[in-house]
Amino acid sequence: MSTSTAHPVARGQGAAEGAAEAHEAARRGRALRRRAGMALIVVFVALYLVPVAGVVSTSLKTNAEIAERGIWALTGKLTLANYIDVWSTANTVRYLINSFQVAIPAVAVSIAGGTLIGYALSKFRPRGGTLIQLVIVSGLFVPPQVLLVPLFTMFRTLDLLNTLWPMILIHSAVGFSICTLVMRNFFDQIPDSLRYAALIDGASEGDVFWRVMLPLARPALAALATLQFTFIWNDFLYPLVFTSARDDVATIMLGLLNVKGQFTVAYGTQASLAVIASIPTVVVFFVFQKHFVRGLLSGALKE
């Protein structure tokens, strides 16, 4: 009788031990995957930060020292002479003003147009709305190089070459595609019952859009503003093609090309201008960081 009662006890202990071992193995597996993920993140961060550190370090060295010791030399005296030189002798202030004059209106127009079109397609559902969206979004798949010749011809006919208007018009038009796509997807997540409730309470369609929908769309708008501003600010191709003949209408990215040494490449001067050029995009990201992350995650998680 004792033997018959011992077997169930032994089996129960064996099952408990097996479950404990399985739980421990799963815990070790999760810990291992977590460490591997952290190691991968560290590698990616290092790969990103090494070039950034190289540019910052180069900007703090004189061109003579760079020519003697190389770009990646860790020794030497750090100096702000490159920043002083590029700010006082180069056309840096003009480059920055030109970039802001292009980026701000282009961002505003593209986001405003994309928001209105996305809202209309999402909530009014016009006939042929899917086709309309496909036509608008198809602009994302057209390589910019393909458009250079017809755009150059058009702007030359309109006498807009060597002005800021080509970049403003192009980025405003191109931005419609991504802004429409993002905003329609965002408005699709807002229940129609919210709009109907506001209309029943006596609000007009304009009131619903301005007072109900836009405040809810703040995260998506912040994410789009950050992405659009960064993309337009960093554009080099269109300024090179449409404004390369005049330095006074060059943007900051084209200004990097115009900063040259008399006999050699002015690495320190170019690096300092590159650091200055990156400051506005970094500031925009940190200002909209909270809303930017929320905008990227909109629709990714469902409660």
C-alpha positions as CSV (number, residue, x, y, z in Angstrom):
1,M,0.0,0.0,0.0
2,S,2.9,2.3,0.8
3,T,4.3,1.5,-2.7
4,S,1.1,2.5,-4.4
5,T,0.9,5.8,-2.6
6,A,4.6,6.6,-3.3
7,H,4.3,6.6,-7.0
8,P,1.7,9.5,-7.3
9,V,3.9,11.5,-4.9
10,A,7.0,10.9,-7.0
11,R,5.2,11.7,-10.2
12,G,3.9,14.9,-8.6
13,Q,7.4,15.9,-7.5
14,G,8.8,15.1,-11.0
15,A,6.1,17.2,-12.7
16,A,6.8,20.1,-10.3
17,E,10.5,19.8,-10.9
18,G,10.0,19.7,-14.7
19,A,7.8,22.8,-14.6
20,A,10.3,24.6,-12.5
21,E,13.1,23.7,-14.9
22,A,11.0,24.8,-17.9
23,H,10.2,28.1,-16.2
24,E,13.9,28.6,-15.4
25,A,14.9,27.8,-19.0
26,A,12.3,30.2,-20.3
27,R,13.5,32.9,-17.9
28,R,17.1,32.3,-19.0
29,G,16.0,32.5,-22.7
30,R,14.2,35.8,-22.1
31,A,17.2,37.2,-20.3
32,L,19.5,36.0,-23.1
33,R,17.3,37.6,-25.8
34,R,17.1,40.8,-23.8
35,R,20.9,40.9,-23.5
36,A,21.3,40.2,-27.2
37,G,18.8,43.0,-28.0
38,M,20.6,45.4,-25.8
39,A,24.0,44.4,-27.4
40,L,22.5,45.0,-30.9
41,I,21.1,48.4,-29.9
42,V,24.6,49.3,-28.5
43,V,26.2,48.3,-31.8
44,F,23.7,50.4,-33.8
45,V,24.1,53.4,-31.5
46,A,27.9,53.1,-31.8
47,L,27.8,52.8,-35.6
48,Y,25.7,56.0,-35.6
49,L,27.7,58.0,-33.1
50,V,31.2,57.2,-34.4
51,P,30.7,59.4,-37.6
52,V,29.0,62.1,-35.5
53,A,31.9,62.1,-33.0
54,G,34.3,62.2,-36.0
55,V,32.6,65.3,-37.4
56,V,32.4,67.1,-34.1
57,S,36.1,66.3,-33.4
58,T,37.1,67.4,-36.8
59,S,35.3,70.7,-36.4
60,L,37.4,71.4,-33.3
61,K,40.7,71.0,-35.1
62,T,42.6,73.4,-37.3
63,N,43.0,72.5,-41.0
64,A,46.7,72.5,-40.6
65,E,46.5,69.9,-37.8
66,I,44.1,67.8,-39.8
67,A,46.5,67.8,-42.8
68,E,49.3,66.8,-40.5
69,R,47.7,64.2,-38.3
70,G,44.6,63.2,-40.1
71,I,40.9,63.4,-39.4
72,W,40.7,60.7,-36.8
73,A,43.7,61.8,-34.7
74,L,42.8,61.9,-31.0
75,T,45.6,64.2,-29.9
76,G,46.0,67.9,-30.5
77,K,44.6,71.1,-29.2
78,L,40.9,71.7,-29.6
79,T,39.8,75.1,-30.9
80,L,36.6,77.0,-31.9
81,A,38.4,78.8,-34.7
82,N,36.6,76.9,-37.4
83,Y,33.2,78.0,-36.0
84,I,34.3,81.6,-35.7
85,D,35.8,81.5,-39.2
86,V,32.8,79.9,-40.9
87,W,30.3,82.2,-39.1
88,S,32.2,85.4,-39.9
89,T,33.8,84.8,-43.3
90,A,31.4,82.4,-45.0
91,N,27.8,83.2,-46.0
92,T,26.5,81.0,-43.2
93,V,23.8,83.3,-41.9
94,R,22.4,83.7,-45.4
95,Y,22.5,79.9,-45.9
96,L,20.5,79.4,-42.7
97,I,17.9,82.1,-43.6
98,N,17.5,80.6,-47.0
99,S,16.9,77.1,-45.6
100,F,14.3,78.4,-43.1
101,Q,12.6,80.3,-46.0
102,V,12.3,77.1,-47.9
103,A,11.5,74.6,-45.1
104,I,8.9,76.5,-43.1
105,P,6.5,77.4,-45.9
106,A,7.0,74.0,-47.6
107,V,6.3,72.2,-44.3
108,A,3.2,74.3,-43.6
109,V,1.7,73.9,-47.1
110,S,2.4,70.2,-47.4
111,I,1.0,69.4,-44.0
112,A,-2.1,71.7,-44.4
113,G,-2.9,70.2,-47.8
114,G,-2.3,66.6,-46.7
115,T,-4.4,67.1,-43.6
116,L,-7.4,68.5,-45.5
117,I,-7.2,65.8,-48.2
118,G,-6.7,63.0,-45.7
119,Y,-9.6,64.2,-43.6
120,A,-11.9,64.5,-46.6
121,L,-10.9,61.0,-47.9
122,S,-11.3,59.5,-44.5
123,K,-14.6,61.0,-43.2
124,F,-16.5,62.0,-46.4
125,R,-15.5,58.9,-48.4
126,P,-16.0,60.5,-51.9
127,R,-16.7,58.3,-54.8
128,G,-13.3,57.2,-56.3
129,G,-11.6,58.1,-53.0
130,T,-9.2,55.1,-53.3
131,L,-8.2,56.1,-56.8
132,I,-7.7,59.7,-55.6
133,Q,-5.4,58.5,-52.8
134,L,-3.5,56.2,-55.2
135,V,-2.9,59.1,-57.6
136,I,-1.6,61.4,-54.8
137,V,0.5,58.7,-53.0
138,S,2.0,57.6,-56.4
139,G,4.3,60.7,-56.0
140,L,6.2,58.8,-53.4
141,F,7.3,56.2,-56.0
142,V,8.7,58.7,-58.6
143,P,12.5,59.1,-58.4
144,P,13.4,62.8,-58.1
145,Q,16.1,62.4,-60.7
146,V,13.4,61.6,-63.3
147,L,11.7,64.9,-62.7
148,L,14.8,67.1,-62.9
149,V,14.8,67.8,-66.6
150,P,11.1,68.7,-66.9
151,L,11.2,70.7,-63.7
152,F,14.3,72.6,-64.8
153,T,12.6,73.4,-68.2
154,M,9.5,74.6,-66.4
155,F,11.2,76.8,-63.9
156,R,13.4,78.3,-66.6
157,T,10.3,79.1,-68.6
158,L,8.8,80.8,-65.5
159,D,12.1,82.6,-64.8
160,L,12.3,81.0,-61.3
161,L,15.8,79.5,-61.6
162,N,18.3,80.8,-59.0
163,T,15.5,81.6,-56.6
164,L,14.0,79.8,-53.6
165,W,10.7,79.2,-55.3
166,P,11.6,75.9,-57.0
167,M,12.4,74.2,-53.7
168,I,9.4,75.6,-52.0
169,L,7.0,74.5,-54.7
170,I,8.6,71.0,-55.2
171,H,8.7,70.1,-51.5
172,S,5.2,71.4,-51.0
173,A,3.9,69.2,-53.8
174,V,6.0,66.2,-52.9
175,G,5.0,66.5,-49.3
176,F,1.3,66.1,-50.2
177,S,1.9,62.4,-50.8
178,I,3.2,61.3,-47.5
179,C,1.1,63.8,-45.5
180,T,-2.1,62.6,-47.2
181,L,-1.2,59.0,-46.5
182,V,-0.4,59.5,-42.9
183,M,-3.3,61.8,-42.1
184,R,-5.9,59.6,-43.8
185,N,-4.7,56.6,-41.8
186,F,-4.8,58.7,-38.6
187,F,-8.3,60.0,-39.2
188,D,-9.5,56.5,-40.0
189,Q,-8.7,55.5,-36.4
190,I,-11.0,58.3,-35.0
191,P,-14.6,56.9,-34.6
192,D,-17.1,58.5,-36.9
193,S,-19.5,58.6,-33.9
194,L,-17.4,61.4,-32.5
195,R,-18.0,63.5,-35.6
196,Y,-21.7,62.6,-35.7
197,A,-22.1,63.6,-32.1
198,A,-20.6,67.0,-32.7
199,L,-22.8,67.5,-35.7
200,I,-25.9,66.6,-33.7
201,D,-24.9,69.1,-31.0
202,G,-25.0,71.8,-33.7
203,A,-21.4,72.1,-34.8
204,S,-20.6,72.7,-38.4
205,E,-18.2,70.6,-40.5
206,G,-15.6,73.3,-40.0
207,D,-16.1,73.3,-36.3
208,V,-15.7,69.5,-36.2
209,F,-12.5,69.7,-38.1
210,W,-10.9,72.6,-36.2
211,R,-12.1,72.0,-32.7
212,V,-12.4,68.2,-32.6
213,M,-10.3,66.5,-35.2
214,L,-7.2,68.7,-35.3
215,P,-6.6,68.6,-31.5
216,L,-6.8,64.8,-31.7
217,A,-4.4,64.8,-34.6
218,R,-1.7,66.8,-32.8
219,P,0.7,63.8,-32.4
220,A,0.5,62.9,-36.1
221,L,1.0,66.6,-37.1
222,A,4.0,66.9,-34.9
223,A,5.5,63.7,-36.3
224,L,4.9,64.9,-39.9
225,A,6.3,68.4,-39.1
226,T,9.5,66.8,-37.7
227,L,10.0,64.4,-40.6
228,Q,9.1,67.0,-43.3
229,F,11.3,69.7,-41.8
230,T,14.3,67.3,-41.5
231,F,13.8,66.0,-45.1
232,I,13.5,69.5,-46.6
233,W,16.3,70.9,-44.5
234,N,18.7,68.2,-45.5
235,D,17.8,68.3,-49.2
236,F,20.9,68.8,-51.5
237,L,19.8,67.7,-55.0
238,Y,17.2,70.4,-55.8
239,P,19.3,73.4,-54.5
240,L,22.3,72.1,-56.5
241,V,20.3,71.9,-59.7
242,F,18.1,75.1,-59.4
243,T,20.3,77.6,-57.4
244,S,23.9,76.6,-57.9
245,A,24.6,79.7,-60.0
246,R,24.1,82.1,-57.1
247,D,25.6,81.8,-53.6
248,D,23.2,84.2,-52.1
249,V,20.2,81.9,-52.6
250,A,22.0,78.7,-51.6
251,T,20.6,76.6,-48.7
252,I,22.8,75.4,-45.9
253,M,23.4,72.0,-47.5
254,L,24.6,73.6,-50.7
255,G,26.7,75.9,-48.6
256,L,28.7,72.9,-47.3
257,L,29.8,72.4,-50.9
258,N,30.7,76.1,-51.3
259,V,33.0,76.2,-48.3
260,K,36.4,75.2,-49.7
261,G,40.0,75.8,-48.9
262,Q,42.2,77.8,-51.2
263,F,44.5,74.9,-52.0
264,T,43.1,71.9,-50.0
265,V,39.8,70.7,-48.7
266,A,38.9,72.6,-45.6
267,Y,37.8,69.7,-43.5
268,G,37.6,71.6,-40.3
269,T,35.6,74.4,-41.7
270,Q,33.2,72.1,-43.5
271,A,32.8,70.0,-40.4
272,S,32.0,73.1,-38.3
273,L,29.4,74.2,-40.8
274,A,27.9,70.7,-40.8
275,V,27.5,70.8,-37.0
276,I,25.8,74.2,-37.3
277,A,23.6,72.9,-40.1
278,S,22.4,70.0,-37.9
279,I,21.4,72.1,-34.9
280,P,18.0,73.2,-36.2
281,T,16.9,69.7,-37.0
282,V,18.0,68.5,-33.5
283,V,16.2,71.4,-31.9
284,V,13.0,70.6,-33.8
285,F,13.2,66.9,-32.8
286,F,13.6,67.7,-29.1
287,V,10.8,70.2,-29.1
288,F,8.4,67.8,-30.7
289,Q,9.9,64.6,-29.2
290,K,7.0,63.7,-27.0
291,H,4.4,64.2,-29.8
292,F,6.7,62.7,-32.4
293,V,6.9,59.4,-30.6
294,R,3.2,59.3,-30.0
295,G,2.5,60.1,-33.6
296,L,4.7,57.3,-34.8
297,L,3.0,54.9,-32.5
298,S,-0.5,56.0,-33.4
299,G,-2.4,53.0,-34.6
300,A,0.4,50.6,-33.8
301,L,-1.1,49.7,-30.4
302,K,-4.7,49.0,-29.7
303,E,-6.2,49.2,-26.2
